[in-house]
């Protein structure tokens, strides 16, 4: 379940207007909301890495690794890579998907597993090992044990006889948040749900989304009290998550 963009915007406006502290335009909100979503999204990977080093409680709903992975899972998808042997004829490569297996246009964010034939994992190597392994008769890759190099958003796969049937599991970038509106007869902004884009974050992040937007709002309207109050609350939330 997504976080409703109108609910967040109206809550932010209510808090800002409660003490006559200022106003945040839809354009300002959309830019800040998109930035906040990316910050929270990127932090999932840092938090997951940290939790992997900590023993977890084997209890339903209390396993932090699983809870973070559940939040990331919203953005997990897969799709076919496209073979290209024209741009670099002597060094063909596969390009990353721009449309996933569900037919959605997506922006690639982080690479997961690379599979050949849907059931064989392709081993990732750095540049040195990639070329060293390929030159050795004993370790030369085969279609049973393929390898790949990932550089410049391209996949270089060995052996060269593999020219199709490469599938990629990856994490896509969240869509930009958009509170769409029409201008009413009195010049007021009227919410338009048809063209709006909700936050794609897990519903449990709604409170943190609002707090972080208020933090930026305080900077925009130059109100240090809002900045301090929001920053303190965000910090308290972070400490609570890690304790």
N, C-alpha and C positions, 0 to 999 in steps of 0.2 A: 504494500500500500504506500503510495507516494505522499509527500507532504504538500498540502494544498497551498499554492502560491498566494491565493487571495487571503486565506486565513493568516498566513505569516505577515503579509503586507498590512492588513488591517490591524493586526496586533501591534506591529511596530508603530504605526501611526497613532494608535490609541495611547501607547506608552509615551510617545514623544509629545502628544498634544495634551496629555493629562495635566501637566504643569506648565503648559504654554511654552514648551522648550524649542519648538521649531517644526519644520516639515521636511519630508523626504519625497522628492518627485518620483514618479514611476520610472523615469530613465535612470535616476540615481539608484533607485532600489534594484532595478534589473541588473545593473553592473555590479553592485555590491553583493547581491544575492548569488550571482554566478560565481564570483570570487570566493565567497564563503563556502559554497557547495564544493568547490575544488579543494579548498583548504582542508575541509573535513574529510573529503574523499581520499586525498593523498595521505592524510594522517592514519588512515586504516592500515596501510602497509607498514608504517613505522610501529604502530601499536601491535600488529600481528607478529612482527619480528621480535618485539619485546616479550610478548606472551609465550612465544615458542621456547623461550629460555626459562620459563617459570613453570613449576609443577601445577597442573590444573586440578580443579575439584571435579570428580567424576559424578556430577549431579545434573539432572535435567535442568536446563535454562540457566545454569550457573557456570558453565564452561566458557571462559572468556575467549579462548581460541575459536570455538565454534560460533560464538556470538559475533565476533568480528568478521569471520569468514562469511557468515550469513549476510552481513551488510555488503561485503564485497561481491557476493554472488549475484546481486541485482545487476551488476555490470559485466558479469562473465558471459561470454558467448563464443561462437566458433564459426569458421567459414573457410572456403577454399582459397589457397594462394594461387596467383596467376603466373604462369611461366613466361619469361621474357628472354629471347635469344637474339633480339635485334639491337637493343641499346648498346650492349657490350657483347658482340658476336663471339669473342674468344673467352668470355667469362659470363655465361648466362646465369640468370638469377630468378627468384620468385618474388613477386611484389605482395605486400600485405593486403588483406581484404579491405575493401571499402563498403561492402555489403555483406552482412552475416548470413548464416544459413536460414534465418527466419525471414530474409528479404528486407531487413531494415538497413538503411544507410547509417553507418557508424564511423566514428573517429577512433582509430586505434590508439591505445594508451600503454598497455604493458603486455609483453609477450609471455605466453604460458608454454604449453607443450606443442611440439611440432610432430605431426604423424604422417607416415607414408602408408597409403593403402588403408587408412583408418584403424590399423591394428599394430603398426610398427612405430615405436618411438624413434625419432631422429635425434641423435646425440649432439648436443651443442658443444662446440670447441672454440677456443680463442684463435686468433689468426695464425700464430706460430704453430700450435698443435694441428690446426686444420690442414695446413700445407705439408707439415711433417708427416702426419698420418697418411695422407694421400700419396706421398712419394715412396712409402715403404711397402714392399711386397707382402710383408707379414701382417701389416695393419691396414692395408688399403681397404677403404669402405666398399661395401656391396649393397645390393638392394635388401638384403636381409639385415645388414647392420649399417645403415646410412648415417652420415654426419652432416652438420651444417654450421655455417658461419653467419652471424647476424651483424651486419654493419649498414649504416646509412639507410635504415628502414628497408633493407633488402635481405633476402635469405639466399645464400650461396650453398647449394646442396651437392654432395658427392655420394655416389658416383654420378657422372654426367648423364648417364643413361636414364636417370629419373627426370622426366619432363612433364609430369602431370600427377594428379592424385595426391597432392600435398594439402593437408588440412591443418589449420592453426587454431589452438585454443588460446584465447586472449581476453584481456579486460579492456572494455571500451571506455572512452571518455564520457562523463555525464553530459547530457544536453544542456545548453545554456538556459537559465531560468528566464521566464518572460511573463510579466504581469501586463497583459495586453489591455488596451482601453480604447474607448470612444470618447469624444468630447461632447458633453451635454449642452443643452440650450443656454445654460448659465455659465458655460466655460469649465464646468467641473469634469473630473475624470470619472468615467463610468467603466467598471470592469467588464471585459469581454472574454468569456470563457472559451469561445470558439478558437481564438488564436493564441491563447496563453499556454505556457509550458510549466508544469509543476516541478518542484524539486524532486529529484529521483532518489534522494537519500532515504534510508530506512526511516519509518515513522517515528522511531524512538529518538531521532536526532532533532525533532522539531524545536525543543526548548533551546538546544545549543545553537541552532540556526538563528533563532530570534535574538539570542544574546549577542552573537557575533555581529549580526547586522546592526544592532543597537550600538555596538562598539564603533563600527565604521560611521554610523549616523552621527554619533557624538563628535567625530572628527570633522565630518562634512559641515555640520551646523556650528562647529567650534564651541562645543559645550563640554568642558573638562569633567564636569560632574557625571555626565552620562558615560563618558569614556572610562572614568575611574570605576564607577559602579558596575558597568558591563564587564570590564576587564577583571575585576575582582570575582565576579560571579563565574566567568568563564574559567578562571584559574581554579576556583573551588570545584567546579565540575570536573576538571582534568585530574585534580588530586583525588577526588572521590572515585574516578574510574580506575586509577592505578593502585589505590590502597586496598 
